[in-house]
Amino acid sequence: MSTLNTEGQEPADLFKFLSKLGLKKFHPNKLTLQSLLEINKNSIYDETVQSVEDVPWCFLRKLFKINAECRNCTQLSDDDDDYDYDDDDSAEHNEVNPLDLIAALFLCADSFLQQEMALKMSMCQFPVPLLLPRGNNSQCTLMLWALRGIVKEWRPHDLSESRGFVEDSIVQADIPFYSFVRLKNCSLSKSQILNHVLSRGQQNHNMFIHREMEGGAQERKIANGLVEVCWFLPCGSENLDKFPKPVAFANLRGDIGQSLAQFSFLFHVSTATFVFLDKVEENEHKILTSLQDVKSKLFLVVNHKEGNVAEDMMSVQATLRELDLPKTSVKTKGPRVNVAEFSKKLCTAIKKSLPDVKSTTSIESMFDKAVELGLSVDERKTGEQKKLIDDIMAGMGVRVQNIPDYKKQQLPLQGNNWKKLSELQKEECRMKGAGESSLEEYKSQLQAEIQKVREQQSKQKLSKVMKSFIETLSTSDKENRDFFLKLMKFRLNTHSRDKLTELRIKFKEQCKQKDTKLIAELDQALLDSSLGIEHYMREMGLIYEFSSQSPDSADKMSHLPGMAAEMLLDGHPLELLDGDASNIPERWVTDVLMELHKKVGGRSRLLVLTVLGVQNTGKSTLLNTMFGVQFPVSSGRCTRGAYMLFLRVGEDMKCDLNFNFILLIDTEGLKSPHLAQLEDSYEHDNQLATLVIGLSDVTMINVAMENSTEMKGVLQIAAPAFLRMKEIGKKPVCHFVHQNVSGVSAHEKSMTERKHLLDQLNEMTQIAAEMEKQPSIKAFTDVLDYDVEQNNWNIPGLWHGTPPMAPVNTGYSETVADLKKNLLESVKRDRSDNVSQIPEFLEWMRSLWKAVKYENFIFSFRNTLVAQAYDNLCKEFSQWEWEFRKEILSWKKEAELEIINADSESQLETWNMVESKKSQ
């Protein structure tokens, strides 16, 4: 066992190792997620690792870019290839085992950083810590909370025919759980064999670190006793999948004699345990023979080497006799059998045992066993929040109600009245439906309706759920508030997943029966059954938005913007545009951002960066990979609108960039299939595009492959807004990002297509300029800063292989990192002193949104050509109407003249007759 430090709390070798890495000041759990999301030189430039203290930051930097090469930065680069490390005592000091590094970072990271690290490691198809020792062989912790954020999708073979799938949180999924451990004397690498078991054919992916990998041969300082877990998840193809259903694999580092508590825990929770050995020592013999239920749960993997002494084999035989294991539970690797061939034998054994598995287990259900065996659990400290969430979820009735009904009752302000108010406000600006009424009369009528809806909204009583939600956020400190929001997010996501799965099954059944009415209802239910933290935050914003109608409410809710501003600074996103109602709660957004401006002492210079693209082109993934953030990408749910997230700029970059914050705006996908059926789908997309591009300094247009046709129409419609922005001196930078384009010749070969696109955009800009009476503007580049060579990016596909077992493609993360570096370097190069702070940003947002509301003409069209055609038609119609009116007026005048003349003649005749009678 390791020696303890003077306080008797932690092993001395742990502190020695942490000091070596420069992490001692962060122990325990002092390294925060927010500190890693900060935009600084380390997050932009890939510096070569110069010292051991650089290693943790290099690893984290690459991990947050989801770069699967991050584990390779544990060795210092050395230019002298002939240098012999064996003679240098400092060699050991300069090298780090990747397992020690991962263990150290998890020990220093706070709970939220641990979750983010585990999620990103899982995306790279790395194993994640299940049991984390606090130093070499000391008491360990079950990492239940750290793994809660991992959600996976898979298709078991029994769903292959129906093409169904399973989506579940990995800690809640009930799946077979196999553990791999070793005895002290074992020359066979179980990690290497596990990699072969988990990989398909020749595509051997090094999931578990082993001694033949870079840094894997270094002596472990603190990672013995670490248990890692990895999952095999089927894609539904018998030719591709090793196993027909999901399987979890746990790997204990070090031998069982050193980590008895971990081994005991693993044996109790596992479907089966594989023990690797060359020979059995006396204490190990006692450990193995004391186990219960070994016949069904224990497999021995014996490495029979050439020259094994008879004594070694006798120790193995003695243990086998006492355990009385069936022959099928003993797997022997002969000296002439290589690792790949032997791995196939183990695969077969696991595959054969799967149909006989009577009970499966989830990581969540391991909690009680861990406590019983004296292990600590990282989720115990969240007990209070869990109880509070349970009360809220029970009070919500969300478990028994369907989600749309629940939202109407508990989140009423974002219902039909809010959508109606949005439509009325736009109509007040556009006056499309005036009909026979005079414009003043129609406007008064609309204003009365708006006031009526506002009064109805302000009279809505605070629901029980929202009262609990606001109270909890208001009375908690930062850490408890973050725990509360995370737990609530997990619960709501789980509930939404379950509901959506039910609805999808019903939808599929009804599609077979072809009941049109039910299909339409279920289609709408799938859209409406989205429920996440964002809905509660939206309701909170609307409570504040309408509280101004009542002085009492205004006082009670006056603290909400300050609290939301704190949450923005802590890395939580804020909804800018409510996509369900296509409306901005202006008072709420303005007051929250002004509070943030005050909290940072008026130093809020912003670089606004947005991403825009067609649905399902990977916009959120692009931002998440680029900046290491987590925008609310829903679990199969459709979240509409635009969200903003603030990232601090580090002190070392503030002068270079001349910004205090980078404001990221993530938008819903354009051209949504669900919206395409609606009459105003063009209007919705065009308004969104105009708003977000208008607000931004840099816009990334995300395009699927090299097809930019869909986005071309949106850009054409947004052109009038750009023309007006140019008038006030604002000219956003535009980058086209082509996803899933990996060929080295793609950029060169697509030159003609890019030129053709630019020609079309130039033509459309000229048309828009003519319509806006700005003939001096001739090109797209006059209104948007776009370089056809420099501002086009080809990004390879996200996955390296077939999901769900595919890791993230290193080429994807490297290209996205280059894009980020290029964006920020161009900002640094074109540094301007005319930078907007939050008050200017809000002023521009209000005027832009007002312009969007007043624009009753251009948004309704697919593109500028259609708009121009309509404009020309209107001009022609006006001409025809005028000619017709002129003709009618001319005819009318002639007719009147004839009548007058006829009347005059008639009167003269009558006068003559009267006069003649008089003379008689």
VENHUNOR-V961094 format. One record per pair of residues at least 6 apart in sequence whose C-alpha atoms are under 8 Angstrom apart, sorted by sequence separation. I is the first residue (numbers start at 1). GAP is how many residues later the second one is. D is the distance in whole Angstrom. If there is no record, write none. Layout:
BEGIN
{{I;GAP;D} {I;GAP;D}}
END
This chain:
BEGIN
{{4;6;6} {5;6;6} {18;6;5} {49;6;6} {62;6;8} {85;6;6} {121;6;7} {122;6;7} {133;6;6} {134;6;6} {159;6;7} {199;6;6} {210;6;5} {211;6;4} {235;6;7} {238;6;7} {256;6;8} {267;6;6} {370;6;7} {371;6;7} {393;6;7} {427;6;8} {547;6;5} {548;6;5} {568;6;7} {577;6;6} {578;6;6} {597;6;7} {613;6;7} {623;6;7} {624;6;6} {633;6;8} {654;6;6} {675;6;5} {693;6;6} {725;6;7} {769;6;6} {781;6;8} {800;6;5} {801;6;7} {858;6;8} {861;6;6} {4;7;4} {5;7;5} {62;7;7} {63;7;6} {121;7;7} {133;7;4} {134;7;8} {209;7;6} {210;7;7} {211;7;8} {234;7;6} {256;7;6} {266;7;8} {370;7;7} {408;7;6} {547;7;5} {577;7;5} {597;7;6} {612;7;7} {624;7;7} {769;7;8} {799;7;6} {800;7;6} {3;8;5} {4;8;5} {62;8;5} {106;8;6} {132;8;5} {133;8;6} {155;8;8} {182;8;8} {196;8;6} {234;8;8} {236;8;8} {398;8;6} {407;8;8} {431;8;7} {434;8;6} {473;8;6} {510;8;7} {511;8;7} {576;8;6} {577;8;8} {611;8;6} {703;8;7} {769;8;6} {799;8;6} {800;8;6} {2;9;6} {3;9;6} {15;9;6} {49;9;7} {131;9;6} {132;9;5} {155;9;7} {156;9;7} {181;9;8} {195;9;7} {196;9;8} {234;9;7} {333;9;7} {397;9;8} {472;9;7} {510;9;6} {576;9;8} {722;9;7} {766;9;7} {769;9;8} {799;9;5} {800;9;5} {858;9;6} {2;10;7} {3;10;7} {60;10;8} {118;10;6} {131;10;5} {132;10;7} {155;10;5} {156;10;8} {180;10;7} {195;10;6} {234;10;6} {252;10;8} {367;10;7} {396;10;8} {544;10;7} {547;10;7} {649;10;7} {650;10;8} {671;10;8} {701;10;8} {798;10;6} {799;10;5} {800;10;8} {2;11;7} {59;11;5} {118;11;8} {131;11;5} {132;11;7} {154;11;6} {155;11;6} {195;11;6} {232;11;8} {234;11;6} {252;11;8} {431;11;8} {620;11;6} {649;11;5} {766;11;7} {798;11;5} {46;12;8} {58;12;7} {59;12;6} {130;12;6} {131;12;6} {153;12;7} {154;12;5} {195;12;6} {233;12;7} {234;12;6} {431;12;8} {507;12;6} {611;12;8} {648;12;6} {649;12;5} {765;12;8} {766;12;5} {797;12;7} {130;13;5} {153;13;6} {154;13;7} {195;13;6} {233;13;5} {544;13;6} {576;13;7} {620;13;7} {648;13;5} {649;13;7} {765;13;7} {766;13;7} {796;13;8} {59;14;6} {129;14;7} {130;14;7} {153;14;4} {192;14;8} {194;14;7} {232;14;5} {233;14;7} {331;14;8} {396;14;7} {543;14;8} {544;14;8} {647;14;5} {648;14;7} {671;14;7} {765;14;6} {798;14;6} {58;15;7} {59;15;8} {152;15;6} {153;15;7} {231;15;7} {232;15;5} {331;15;8} {428;15;6} {507;15;6} {646;15;6} {647;15;5} {670;15;6} {763;15;8} {765;15;6} {796;15;6} {797;15;6} {151;16;7} {152;16;6} {192;16;7} {231;16;6} {232;16;6} {506;16;8} {507;16;7} {544;16;7} {646;16;6} {647;16;6} {762;16;7} {763;16;7} {795;16;8} {796;16;5} {151;17;6} {152;17;6} {191;17;6} {192;17;8} {231;17;4} {232;17;8} {646;17;5} {647;17;8} {762;17;4} {795;17;6} {43;18;6} {55;18;6} {76;18;7} {151;18;4} {152;18;6} {191;18;7} {192;18;6} {230;18;6} {231;18;6} {428;18;6} {645;18;6} {646;18;6} {761;18;8} {762;18;5} {42;19;8} {55;19;6} {75;19;7} {76;19;7} {128;19;8} {150;19;6} {151;19;6} {191;19;6} {229;19;7} {230;19;5} {427;19;8} {428;19;7} {503;19;7} {644;19;7} {645;19;5} {761;19;6} {762;19;8} {796;19;8} {55;20;8} {75;20;5} {149;20;7} {150;20;6} {229;20;6} {230;20;7} {644;20;5} {645;20;7} {795;20;6} {74;21;7} {75;21;6} {148;21;7} {150;21;8} {189;21;7} {229;21;4} {328;21;8} {644;21;4} {795;21;7} {52;22;8} {74;22;5} {148;22;7} {189;22;8} {228;22;6} {229;22;6} {424;22;7} {503;22;8} {504;22;8} {643;22;5} {644;22;6} {758;22;7} {74;23;7} {147;23;8} {148;23;6} {227;23;6} {228;23;5} {275;23;8} {277;23;8} {279;23;8} {503;23;7} {642;23;7} {643;23;5} {49;24;7} {52;24;7} {74;24;6} {147;24;7} {227;24;5} {228;24;7} {272;24;7} {273;24;6} {274;24;6} {275;24;6} {276;24;6} {277;24;6} {278;24;6} {642;24;6} {643;24;6} {51;25;7} {227;25;4} {272;25;4} {273;25;5} {274;25;5} {275;25;5} {276;25;5} {277;25;5} {278;25;5} {424;25;8} {425;25;7} {642;25;4} {689;25;7} {50;26;6} {72;26;8} {226;26;6} {227;26;6} {257;26;8} {271;26;6} {272;26;6} {273;26;6} {274;26;6} {275;26;6} {276;26;6} {277;26;6} {278;26;7} {424;26;7} {500;26;7} {641;26;6} {642;26;6} {689;26;8} {793;26;8} {49;27;6} {50;27;7} {71;27;6} {74;27;8} {107;27;7} {144;27;7} {225;27;6} {226;27;5} {257;27;7} {270;27;8} {272;27;7} {274;27;7} {276;27;8} {278;27;8} {561;27;7} {565;27;5} {569;27;8} {640;27;8} {641;27;5} {665;27;8} {690;27;8} {694;27;7} {49;28;7} {118;28;7} {119;28;7} {122;28;7} {225;28;5} {226;28;8} {256;28;8} {295;28;8} {302;28;7} {304;28;7} {564;28;6} {565;28;7} {568;28;8} {640;28;5} {686;28;6} {690;28;5} {694;28;7} {48;29;8} {103;29;7} {118;29;6} {224;29;5} {225;29;6} {294;29;7} {295;29;8} {300;29;6} {301;29;6} {302;29;6} {303;29;6} {304;29;6} {305;29;7} {306;29;6} {421;29;6} {500;29;7} {639;29;7} {640;29;8} {685;29;7} {689;29;7} {103;30;8} {115;30;7} {116;30;8} {119;30;6} {223;30;7} {224;30;5} {267;30;8} {289;30;7} {295;30;5} {299;30;5} {300;30;5} {301;30;5} {302;30;5} {303;30;5} {304;30;5} {305;30;5} {499;30;7} {561;30;6} {562;30;6} {565;30;6} {566;30;7} {758;30;8} {21;31;6} {22;31;5} {115;31;4} {119;31;5} {288;31;8} {294;31;7} {295;31;7} {298;31;7} {299;31;6} {300;31;6} {301;31;6} {302;31;6} {303;31;7} {304;31;6} {561;31;4} {565;31;5} {686;31;6} {690;31;6} {694;31;7} {20;32;7} {21;32;4} {114;32;5} {115;32;6} {118;32;8} {280;32;7} {299;32;7} {301;32;7} {303;32;8} {421;32;7} {561;32;8} {686;32;7} {706;32;6} {20;33;7} {21;33;8} {115;33;7} {116;33;8} {225;33;7} {279;33;5} {289;33;7} {421;33;8} {496;33;7} {562;33;6} {699;33;7} {701;33;7} {703;33;7} {705;33;5} {706;33;8} {755;33;7} {21;34;7} {111;34;8} {112;34;8} {115;34;6} {198;34;6} {224;34;8} {225;34;5} {278;34;7} {279;34;7} {281;34;7} {285;34;6} {289;34;6} {295;34;8} {496;34;6} {561;34;7} {562;34;7} {697;34;7} {698;34;6} {699;34;6} {700;34;6} {701;34;6} {702;34;6} {703;34;6} {704;34;6} {705;34;5} {754;34;7} {21;35;7} {111;35;7} {224;35;8} {227;35;8} {280;35;5} {288;35;8} {496;35;6} {631;35;8} {697;35;5} {698;35;5} {699;35;5} {700;35;5} {701;35;5} {702;35;5} {703;35;5} {704;35;5} {705;35;5} {706;35;7} {279;36;6} {280;36;6} {417;36;6} {696;36;6} {697;36;6} {698;36;6} {699;36;6} {700;36;6} {701;36;6} {702;36;6} {703;36;6} {704;36;7} {705;36;6} {225;37;7} {279;37;6} {537;37;8} {538;37;7} {698;37;8} {700;37;7} {702;37;7} {278;38;8} {493;38;8} {694;38;8} {280;39;8} {418;39;8} {492;39;7} {493;39;7} {693;39;7} {200;40;7} {417;40;7} {492;40;6} {538;40;8} {545;40;7} {200;41;7} {492;41;8} {534;41;7} {545;41;8} {52;42;6} {200;42;7} {545;42;6} {51;43;7} {52;43;7} {199;43;8} {489;43;6} {542;43;7} {545;43;5} {623;43;8} {52;44;8} {198;44;7} {413;44;6} {489;44;6} {541;44;7} {544;44;6} {706;44;8} {56;45;7} {197;45;8} {488;45;7} {712;45;8} {716;45;7} {542;46;7} {620;46;7} {715;46;8} {719;46;6} {723;46;7} {413;47;7} {541;47;6} {619;47;7} {641;47;8} {747;47;7} {412;48;8} {485;48;7} {716;48;6} {720;48;6} {746;48;7} {56;49;7} {708;49;8} {712;49;7} {716;49;7} {719;49;7} {720;49;7} {734;50;6} {732;51;8} {733;51;6} {734;51;6} {735;51;7} {411;52;7} {607;52;6} {617;52;8} {720;52;7} {731;52;6} {732;52;5} {733;52;4} {734;52;5} {742;52;7} {64;53;8} {410;53;5} {605;53;7} {606;53;6} {609;53;7} {615;53;7} {616;53;7} {731;53;5} {732;53;6} {733;53;6} {741;53;5} {742;53;6} {63;54;7} {66;54;6} {409;54;8} {410;54;7} {605;54;5} {606;54;6} {607;54;6} {608;54;6} {609;54;6} {610;54;6} {611;54;7} {612;54;7} {615;54;4} {731;54;6} {738;54;8} {740;54;7} {741;54;5} {742;54;4} {66;55;8} {410;55;6} {411;55;8} {604;55;8} {605;55;5} {606;55;5} {607;55;5} {608;55;5} {609;55;5} {610;55;5} {611;55;6} {612;55;6} {614;55;5} {615;55;5} {736;55;6} {737;55;6} {738;55;6} {739;55;6} {740;55;6} {741;55;5} {742;55;7} {64;56;7} {68;56;5} {410;56;7} {604;56;6} {605;56;6} {606;56;6} {607;56;6} {608;56;6} {609;56;6} {610;56;6} {611;56;7} {612;56;8} {613;56;6} {614;56;4} {615;56;6} {735;56;5} {736;56;5} {737;56;5} {738;56;5} {739;56;5} {740;56;5} {741;56;7} {63;57;7} {66;57;7} {67;57;7} {603;57;7} {604;57;7} {606;57;6} {608;57;7} {610;57;8} {612;57;7} {613;57;6} {614;57;6} {615;57;6} {726;57;6} {734;57;7} {735;57;6} {736;57;6} {737;57;6} {738;57;6} {739;57;6} {740;57;4} {63;58;7} {66;58;6} {573;58;7} {612;58;8} {614;58;7} {725;58;8} {735;58;8} {737;58;7} {739;58;7} {740;58;7} {582;59;7} {191;60;7} {579;60;8} {580;60;6} {723;60;6} {579;61;4} {580;61;7} {722;61;6} {578;62;7} {579;62;3} {722;62;7} {578;63;5} {579;63;7} {577;64;5} {578;64;7} {719;64;8} {576;65;8} {577;65;5} {575;66;8} {576;66;6} {577;66;7} {469;67;8} {575;67;6} {576;67;5} {396;68;8} {575;68;4} {576;68;6} {178;69;8} {180;69;7} {395;69;8} {396;69;6} {574;69;6} {575;69;6} {176;70;7} {177;70;6} {178;70;6} {179;70;6} {180;70;6} {181;70;6} {182;70;8} {184;70;8} {395;70;7} {466;70;7} {470;70;7} {573;70;6} {574;70;5} {175;71;6} {176;71;5} {177;71;5} {178;71;5} {179;71;5} {180;71;5} {181;71;5} {184;71;5} {573;71;6} {574;71;7} {175;72;6} {176;72;6} {177;72;6} {178;72;6} {179;72;6} {180;72;6} {181;72;8} {182;72;7} {183;72;5} {184;72;7} {573;72;5} {20;73;8} {175;73;7} {177;73;7} {179;73;8} {182;73;5} {183;73;6} {184;73;7} {392;73;7} {466;73;8} {572;73;7} {573;73;8} {181;74;7} {182;74;6} {183;74;7} {466;74;7} {571;74;7} {181;75;7} {571;75;7} {33;76;8} {160;76;5} {392;76;7} {571;76;7} {29;77;8} {31;77;6} {32;77;6} {33;77;8} {157;77;8} {159;77;7} {160;77;7} {392;77;8} {568;77;7} {569;77;7} {612;77;7} {29;78;6} {30;78;6} {31;78;5} {32;78;6} {155;78;8} {156;78;6} {568;78;6} {569;78;8} {28;79;6} {29;79;4} {30;79;6} {31;79;6} {33;79;6} {154;79;6} {155;79;6} {156;79;7} {157;79;5} {27;80;7} {28;80;5} {29;80;4} {30;80;6} {32;80;7} {33;80;5} {127;80;6} {153;80;8} {154;80;6} {155;80;5} {156;80;6} {157;80;7} {27;81;5} {28;81;7} {29;81;4} {32;81;6} {126;81;5} {127;81;6} {154;81;6} {155;81;5} {157;81;7} {26;82;5} {27;82;8} {29;82;7} {31;82;8} {125;82;6} {126;82;7} {154;82;8} {181;82;8} {610;82;7} {26;83;8} {33;83;8} {610;83;7} {619;83;6} {618;84;8} {23;85;7} {136;85;7} {137;85;8} {140;85;8} {458;85;8} {617;85;7} {18;86;7} {136;86;4} {190;86;7} {271;86;7} {474;86;8} {610;86;6} {617;86;6} {135;87;5} {136;87;6} {137;87;6} {138;87;8} {157;87;5} {179;87;6} {608;87;7} {609;87;6} {612;87;7} {617;87;6} {134;88;8} {135;88;7} {136;88;6} {137;88;5} {156;88;6} {157;88;7} {179;88;7} {188;88;7} {271;88;8} {458;88;5} {608;88;5} {609;88;6} {610;88;6} {611;88;6} {612;88;6} {613;88;6} {614;88;7} {133;89;8} {136;89;7} {156;89;5} {188;89;8} {271;89;7} {457;89;7} {458;89;6} {474;89;7} {579;89;8} {607;89;8} {608;89;5} {609;89;5} {610;89;5} {611;89;5} {612;89;5} {613;89;5} {614;89;7} {133;90;7} {155;90;8} {156;90;7} {186;90;6} {187;90;8} {473;90;8} {607;90;6} {608;90;6} {609;90;6} {610;90;6} {611;90;6} {612;90;6} {613;90;6} {614;90;8} {133;91;8} {179;91;6} {186;91;5} {187;91;7} {270;91;8} {458;91;6} {607;91;8} {609;91;8} {611;91;7} {133;92;6} {154;92;8} {177;92;8} {178;92;6} {181;92;7} {183;92;7} {185;92;6} {186;92;5} {269;92;7} {454;92;7} {458;92;7} {132;93;7} {133;93;6} {177;93;5} {178;93;6} {179;93;6} {180;93;6} {181;93;6} {182;93;5} {183;93;6} {184;93;8} {185;93;6} {186;93;7} {131;94;8} {132;94;5} {176;94;8} {177;94;5} {178;94;5} {179;94;5} {180;94;5} {181;94;5} {182;94;4} {183;94;5} {185;94;6} {455;94;7} {131;95;6} {132;95;7} {176;95;6} {177;95;7} {178;95;6} {179;95;6} {180;95;6} {181;95;6} {182;95;6} {183;95;8} {185;95;7} {385;95;7} {389;95;7} {454;95;8} {130;96;8} {131;96;5} {178;96;8} {180;96;8} {183;96;8} {399;96;7} {614;96;7} {768;96;7} {129;97;7} {130;97;5} {131;97;7} {183;97;7} {269;97;7} {614;97;7} {767;97;7} {771;97;8} {129;98;6} {130;98;5} {385;98;7} {386;98;8} {389;98;7} {613;98;7} {767;98;8} {129;99;4} {130;99;6} {385;99;6} {389;99;6} {128;100;5} {129;100;6} {269;100;8} {764;100;6} {127;101;6} {128;101;5} {183;101;7} {268;101;8} {382;101;7} {386;101;7} {764;101;7} {767;101;7} {127;102;5} {128;102;7} {385;102;8} {582;102;7} {127;103;5} {126;104;7} {127;104;8} {265;104;7} {125;105;8} {242;105;8} {265;105;7} {530;107;6} {243;108;6} {265;108;7} {529;108;8} {530;108;7} {530;109;7} {99;110;8} {527;110;7} {98;111;8} {527;111;7} {261;112;7} {261;114;8} {188;115;7} {187;116;8} {98;117;6} {186;117;7} {97;118;5} {98;118;7} {104;118;8} {96;119;6} {97;119;6} {103;119;7} {14;120;8} {95;120;7} {97;120;7} {100;120;6} {103;120;6} {14;121;5} {97;121;5} {99;121;7} {100;121;6} {137;121;6} {404;121;7} {618;121;8} {13;122;7} {14;122;7} {96;122;7} {97;122;7} {100;122;6} {137;122;6} {140;122;8} {617;122;7} {11;123;8} {13;123;8} {95;123;7} {97;123;6} {100;123;5} {103;123;8} {10;124;7} {11;124;6} {99;124;6} {404;124;6} {411;124;8} {414;124;8} {10;125;7} {11;125;7} {403;125;7} {404;125;6} {411;125;7} {414;125;6} {92;126;8} {403;126;5} {413;126;6} {11;127;8} {402;127;8} {403;127;7} {412;127;8} {403;128;7} {411;128;6} {414;128;7} {413;129;6} {413;130;7} {131;131;7} {2;134;6} {1;135;8} {2;135;7} {1;136;7} {2;136;8} {500;136;8} {1;137;8} {497;138;6} {75;139;8} {496;139;8} {497;139;7} {75;140;7} {74;141;7} {493;141;8} {496;141;8} {717;141;7} {72;142;6} {493;142;6} {717;142;7} {72;143;8} {196;143;8} {196;144;6} {717;144;8} {717;145;8} {193;146;6} {197;146;6} {695;146;8} {717;146;5} {192;147;8} {193;147;7} {196;147;6} {197;147;7} {716;147;6} {717;147;6} {714;148;8} {716;148;5} {194;149;8} {197;149;7} {695;149;7} {713;149;6} {714;149;7} {193;150;6} {197;150;6} {695;150;7} {713;150;5} {713;151;7} {695;153;8} {691;154;8} {694;154;7} {691;157;7} {691;158;7} {422;159;6} {422;160;7} {419;161;8} {422;161;6} {691;161;7} {419;162;5} {690;162;8} {418;163;7} {419;163;8} {419;164;8} {687;165;6} {657;167;8} {657;170;7} {658;170;8} {657;171;5} {656;172;6} {687;172;7} {658;173;7} {686;173;6} {657;174;7} {658;174;8} {656;175;8} {658;175;8} {684;175;8} {659;176;8} {683;176;5} {658;177;8} {682;177;7} {683;177;5} {176;178;8} {682;178;6} {683;178;7} {682;179;6} {680;180;7} {682;180;6} {176;181;7} {176;183;8} {177;183;7} {176;184;5} {177;184;7} {175;185;5} {176;185;7} {174;186;5} {175;186;6} {174;187;5} {175;187;6} {626;187;8} {173;188;8} {174;188;5} {625;188;7} {173;189;5} {172;190;5} {173;190;8} {626;190;6} {171;191;6} {172;191;6} {625;191;7} {626;191;6} {171;192;5} {172;192;6} {170;193;8} {171;193;5} {172;193;8} {622;194;7} {626;194;6} {17;204;7} {17;205;8} {14;207;8} {13;208;7} {14;208;6} {13;209;7} {144;219;7} {144;220;7} {144;223;8} {142;225;8} {142;228;7} {606;229;7} {605;230;6} {606;230;6} {605;231;6} {606;231;6} {146;232;8} {605;232;4} {606;232;7} {142;233;7} {144;233;7} {145;233;6} {604;233;5} {605;233;7} {141;234;6} {142;234;6} {143;234;6} {144;234;6} {145;234;5} {603;234;8} {604;234;6} {140;235;6} {141;235;5} {142;235;5} {143;235;6} {144;235;6} {139;236;7} {140;236;7} {141;236;5} {142;236;6} {143;236;8} {139;237;8} {141;237;6} {597;241;6} {597;242;8} {594;244;7} {593;245;7} {594;245;7} {590;252;6} {1;257;8} {586;260;8} {169;325;8} {168;326;8} {168;329;8} {167;330;7} {149;341;7} {148;342;8} {430;423;7} {429;424;6} {430;424;5} {432;424;8} {429;425;5} {430;425;7} {430;426;5} {426;427;5} {425;428;8} {426;428;7} {34;536;7} {34;537;7} {66;559;7} {65;560;5} {64;561;7} {65;561;6} {65;562;7} {64;563;8} {65;563;6} {64;564;5} {235;567;8} {235;568;7} {235;569;6} {234;570;7} {235;570;8} {233;571;6} {234;571;8} {233;572;6} {232;573;7} {37;590;7} {37;591;6} {37;592;7} {39;608;7} {38;609;6} {39;609;6} {40;609;6} {37;610;7} {38;610;5} {39;610;5} {40;610;5} {37;611;8} {38;611;6} {39;611;6} {40;611;7} {41;611;7} {38;612;6} {40;612;6} {41;612;7} {40;613;6} {39;614;8} {154;650;6} {153;651;7} {152;652;8} {125;680;7} {125;681;7} {125;682;5} {124;683;5} {125;683;8} {123;684;6} {124;684;5} {123;685;6} {68;739;8} {68;740;7} {67;741;7} {68;741;8} {69;741;7} {66;742;7} {67;742;8} {68;742;6} {67;743;5} {66;744;8} {67;746;6} {66;747;6} {67;747;7} {65;748;6} {65;749;8} {65;752;7} {44;773;8} {44;776;7} {45;776;7} {44;777;6}}
END
